[in-house]
C-alpha cells in the first residue's frame, strides 16, 4: 500500500509541476498574473499529497513591512507555511543549486544568502530589506539550520538586522517582526514523540530525495503552526534583544505543541494561555 500511495502521489506531484511551473515562469517574466498566488496553490497541493493536516493558531500579522521569524525542522516547513499565506522565503545559497527544488525556490522569488560569508551580510540584509519595504512577507528561519524537531536552537541575530536596514534605507518607520512556530505532533493520529519525529525532521546530512520519498510513502502527519504576538520595532530597537524575544516566544509555542496537547479539540479560549505565554516569552 505504501508503494501504491507513493506511485499515485508522485504522479500528481509531477503533473502539478508540469502545469504550474511554466505558468509561474510566464507570470514572473511578464508581470501579469497571480505570481504570488501560484506558489501558494502549489504548496497546498503538495501538502495534500504528503498527507499533512495543518492546525493553525493565530494569524499572520497584517502590518507591513513584515518579517516572520520561524524555527526550522525540515524542508517541509516551507511547504506548510507557503500553503497558508502569500509569503517569500530566505534560504541558504546552496538551495539555488539543488536539482528541481532550486528552480522551484527561484520561481517563488526566494532570497538566497551565504551565511558563512560575513562580508556579504550587509548586502544580503539590504536585499531582504528592499523586499520587506516592497510589501513582501519574508520568512527567516532564524536558527540558521534545521533541528531534530524536538527543540528550538538559538536564533542567529545577524539577519534580524534586515528589519533595521528596511527602516534606515527605505521610507518605513517601523517593521513588524512576528514569531512563528512549526511543530510536528502526530503521525496516523498517534503522538509522534522523539522516536518518530525523524520521519519528518530533515537534518542537513540527510539527502533530500530519500526524505521526500519517505514522506510520500508515509503520509498522515499532523502539524501545528503558531503565529505568535508580533513585535513592532523602530530604528532604536536592539537587534539582539529582538532575536532573543522571538526565540523565547517560538520556543514557548513549540514546547506547548510537543507536550502532547490535542489541538484537534482545542477551542480558541483554550489556546489563549499558550498565546499569552508566547506573547510574554
Secondary structure, DSSP 8 states (H G I E B T S, - for coil): -HHHHHHHHHHHHHHHHHHHHHHHHHHHHHS-S-HHHHHHHHHHHHHHHHTEEEEEES-----SSEEEEE--S-THHHHHHHHHS--EEEEEGGGGGSTTHHHHHHHTT-EEE-TT-GGGHHHHHHHHHHHHHTT-EEEEETTSS---SSS-----SGGGHHHHHHHHHSS-S-EEEEEEEEEEEEETTEE-HHHHHTTT---TTS-HHHHHHHHHHH--EEEEEEEEEEEEE-TT--HHHHHHHHHHHHHHHHHHHHTT--GGG--HHHHHHHHHHHHH-
